[in-house]
Amino acid sequence: VFQDYALFPHLNVFENGKLETINREKDKFERVFDTGDKIYISRRGRGLFSFRDKTLLSIPSTKIFKTKKQSIICVFKTERGLILVTRQSGVFSLERGVVTQIEIPNKTFSKTTVFAGIQLENGGYAIGSTDGLFLFDQELNITSHVATDTGLQDNFVRSVHQDFQGNIWLGLNDGI
């Protein structure tokens, strides 16, 4: 599943050697998330959708995520449901169709802009932002914050990747 950014915000599926356009609506698809057993797609102004059998299924309670600040940047699967990380509106849980904000008691994180994030091999999370990298444990407690004042060459963490040896790689404004 991928989005065609070149001409229109189409949703495409490449399967069995063939490319098929699934959705030709003009609204924007923001991101595609693979949680291992499901694919989710965030749509600007419309919330989160699950993707099954080449069909987008709205998750009604996520329609509250309408603005750019509320854009869903990360979706993580947990035993109880999903964790949704937004661009500038915080972190939320989605359990049994109910969205609840999760308090992250850190002033820097609460004011940052999130660009990317991954679930780590140990079950924790790595979130890249305009204020560096935040590492969280499974319960969403911040375990570390890496920024320019602690050795990072640039605070703008645009992408995050964990390699097969467990190393975390960051894509920054000024390099890797």
N, C-alpha and C positions, 0 to 999 in steps of 0.2 A: 504494500500500500504506500503510495507516495502522492505528493501534491505537485501539480504543474504550476510553477510560479511564472513561467515565461509569458504566457498569453492571458490565461484566465485562472481563477482559483479552482481548478478542477481537481477532483479526487480520482486517482487512477490505481488500478490493480494490474500488476504484471504477474500472470499465472500461466503455466504451461506454454511458455514462449510467446504469449500474446498479451498485448497491452489493451486494457479495457477502461474507458472512462466511465466511472460510476455515478458521478454527481456533477452536474453542470450549473449548479446554482451560483449566483454572483457574489454571495457573501463569502467572507474570508475564512479559510481554514488556517488555524494558527500553528498547531503542532499535532503530531501523531505520536502516541505512546503505546509501547508494547509491554504489558505486565507479565508476560509469559503465557498466560492462558486467554487473555483478551486484548483487543486493540481498542484504544480510546482516541478520540479526536476532539480537540477543542476548536470551537468556532467563535469568532469574534462576535460578541453581543448575544450569543445564543447558548453559551455554556458548553458542557461536556456531552459527548455522544459515545456510545459503544458502537463498534462496527462488527456486524455478524452477517454472514451469508450475503455479502455485498450490499448490505442495508445499514444505514445510519439510524440508530435508535436513541432518541433524546433521553437524557437523564434529567427529568423535570426539576428536581431540587437545585440543579446547578445553573439554572437560568439566571440566578442572581449575579453571576459573573459576567457583567455586561460591558464594562469599560476596559480601556487599555491597561489601567492599573490593576484591574481584576483578572487580567489574562492568566490562564492556567499555564504555567511554565513546566511543572513536573507533576507526574502522577505515579505514585508508588503503591504497590499492593501490600496489604498487611493481613494478618489473620482475621481481623474484624471488618475489613473493608478497604478503603483507599485513603491515601493522604494526598491532598492537593496543595501544591505550592504555587502561589500567585506571584505576578510580577512585582507588585508593590502593596498588596492588601493583606499579606500574611499567609498563614498556613491553616488548612482546614482538614477535617476528617469527613469522609462520606461513608456512613454506616447505615445499612438498611434504608437507603434513600434519604437520609437526613444529613444535612450539612451543618457542621459545628466548627466554629473557629477554635484553633488551638493556640493558647497563650505561649509565646516564646519570650521569656523575660530577659531580653537583651536589647538595649537601646539602639545599638548599631544595626542589628539585624532587622529590627522593626521599622527602620527608616531607609533600608537599602532597596535597590532594584535588583531582582533576581533575573539572571540570564539563563542558567542551566543547572542541572542537578542529576545525580545518579544514586541508586541504591547500591551500597557497597557490599562486598562479599561477606562481611561480618554482620550484615543486617542493618548497619547504620546508614547514614546519608551524607553525601557531599554536595553542598549547594554553592554555586559560583554566583558572584554578585558584583556590584560596583564598589563594594567594600571588601573585596577579597574572597577567600574560601572559608565557609563555615562547615565544620564537621559535627554531625549529630550522632548520638547513639540511637538505638531502636525506639527509645521512649521520647525522642525528640529533645533531649537535653544537649545543649552545645558542649562538645568535648574539646574543641579547638577552634581558633579563629586565626587564619594565616592572612597577613596583609603586608603592605610595604614596610610597616614598622617592625615586622618580625621576619623580614627577609625576602618577601615576594617582590619581584621587579616591577609589577604593575598591579593595581587593585582591581582592574576590570577583568574579571574571570568570565569569559564568554562561553567556554565549553569545559566539560569535565569528563575524564575517562579513567577507568581502572584497568590496568593490563593484567595478563594472566599470572604475574608474579605478585599482584596486590599493590603495585605502585600506582599512585594517582598522578595523572597528567592533566595539566591545565592549559587551555588555549586562552591567551591573554591578548589585549590590544596590541602589545609589542612583541608577540612571539609565543613560544611554548615554554 
